[in-house]
Amino acid sequence: MTSYRERLSPPPQVFLALLMVVPASVLVFLPINVPVGWAVGVGLFAVFGLMLWFGSPVLTVDDEGFRAGRAILYPGEIGEAAAFSGEDATAQRGTRLDARAWTLFRGWVKPVLKIDLTDPDDPAPYWLVSTRHPTRLSAAIDGIRPRTPGR
């Protein structure tokens, strides 16, 4: 059963900015054929919009573990989870970031969740993941975490 799911999709402002491809295409095709310019512009907007949407990673917490994109943490590998927002999130992504950490950032999602790992063989000390709802994701992860860390 999935207890948390979030797609790190771009905000509407990105899609509005992407709309600028339509008049740009019309302008490029103006000397050749205006309807072709409109068709190319709308087609490019649709293709790039779909690429942005479906290329966005999905965060999922279920009985199998925590998935961030294609990566997975099994419940026995999950340690403490800490939510950060505002200046603390910026510091976690910048000056306090361990170079060995596994990261999944999106520039349009500011808050982050730091998940400590209990696997001593894992070279990454923690995962740092962008999320719009760090406290809800932290609560969902705590719900699947075993009470005694490790396998």
C-alpha positions in Angstrom: 0.0 0.0 0.0 1.4 3.4 -1.0 1.4 5.8 1.9 3.0 8.8 0.1 3.4 9.8 -3.5 4.7 13.0 -5.0 5.9 14.0 -8.5 8.5 16.7 -8.5 7.0 18.4 -11.5 7.8 21.9 -12.6 5.5 24.8 -11.4 3.0 26.4 -13.8 5.5 29.3 -14.4 7.8 26.9 -16.2 5.1 25.9 -18.6 4.1 29.5 -19.1 7.7 30.3 -20.0 7.7 27.3 -22.3 4.8 28.9 -24.2 7.3 31.4 -25.6 8.4 28.6 -28.0 5.1 29.1 -30.0 5.6 32.8 -31.0 9.3 32.0 -31.6 8.4 29.2 -34.0 5.9 31.5 -35.8 8.5 34.1 -36.1 11.1 31.7 -37.6 8.5 30.2 -40.1 7.0 33.6 -40.9 8.8 34.0 -44.3 8.0 30.4 -45.2 4.5 29.5 -43.9 2.6 30.9 -40.9 0.3 27.9 -40.3 3.4 25.6 -40.3 5.0 28.0 -37.8 1.9 27.7 -35.5 1.9 23.9 -35.9 5.6 23.5 -35.1 5.3 25.9 -32.1 2.3 24.0 -30.6 4.0 20.7 -31.3 7.3 21.8 -29.7 5.3 23.1 -26.7 3.5 19.8 -26.3 6.6 17.7 -26.7 8.7 19.8 -24.3 5.9 20.0 -21.8 5.4 16.2 -21.8 9.1 15.7 -21.4 9.2 18.0 -18.4 6.2 16.3 -16.8 7.1 12.7 -17.4 10.8 13.3 -16.8 10.1 14.6 -13.3 11.0 12.1 -10.6 8.4 10.6 -8.4 8.9 10.1 -4.6 7.0 7.0 -3.3 6.8 5.4 0.1 5.2 2.0 0.3 5.7 -1.4 2.0 8.7 -2.1 -0.1 10.5 1.1 0.9 11.2 4.6 -0.2 11.7 5.3 -4.0 13.2 8.5 -5.3 13.0 8.2 -9.1 14.5 4.8 -9.9 16.5 4.5 -6.7 15.1 2.6 -3.7 15.9 2.4 0.0 14.5 -0.6 1.7 13.0 -0.2 5.2 16.0 -1.8 6.9 18.4 0.7 5.4 16.5 3.8 6.5 17.7 5.7 9.5 16.4 9.0 10.9 14.7 11.5 8.5 15.0 15.2 9.0 13.0 17.9 7.2 14.6 21.2 6.2 13.1 24.3 4.6 14.1 27.9 4.0 17.7 28.8 4.8 18.3 25.4 6.4 17.4 23.7 3.1 19.7 26.0 1.2 22.5 25.1 3.6 21.8 21.4 3.4 22.1 21.6 -0.4 25.2 23.8 -0.2 27.6 24.3 2.6 26.5 21.4 4.7 26.3 18.9 1.9 28.6 15.8 2.2 30.1 15.1 -1.2 29.4 11.4 -0.7 25.6 11.9 -0.2 23.1 10.6 -2.7 21.1 13.6 -3.9 17.9 14.2 -5.9 17.3 17.9 -6.4 15.0 20.0 -8.5 15.6 23.7 -8.7 11.9 24.5 -8.4 11.5 22.6 -5.2 13.2 24.3 -2.3 12.5 22.1 0.8 14.6 19.0 1.3 14.5 15.8 3.4 17.7 14.2 4.7 17.5 10.5 5.3 20.3 8.8 7.2 21.4 5.4 6.1 21.9 2.4 8.4 23.8 0.2 5.9 27.5 0.4 6.9 28.6 -0.9 3.4 26.8 2.0 1.6 29.3 4.7 0.6 26.7 7.4 0.9 26.1 8.5 4.5 22.6 9.9 3.7 20.1 10.7 1.0 19.1 14.3 0.4 15.9 14.7 -1.6 13.9 17.7 -2.8 10.2 17.5 -1.7 7.4 20.0 -1.4 6.1 18.4 1.8 9.1 17.4 3.9 7.2 16.8 7.1 4.6 14.5 5.5 7.3 12.6 3.6 9.3 12.2 6.9 6.2 10.9 8.7 5.6 8.4 5.9 9.2 7.2 6.0 9.1 6.9 9.8 6.0 4.7 9.3 7.8 2.0 7.3 11.1 2.2 9.2 11.9 -0.7 11.5 12.1 0.2 15.2 15.6 -1.3 15.3 17.9 -0.1 12.5 19.6 -2.5 10.2 18.6 -5.8 8.6 
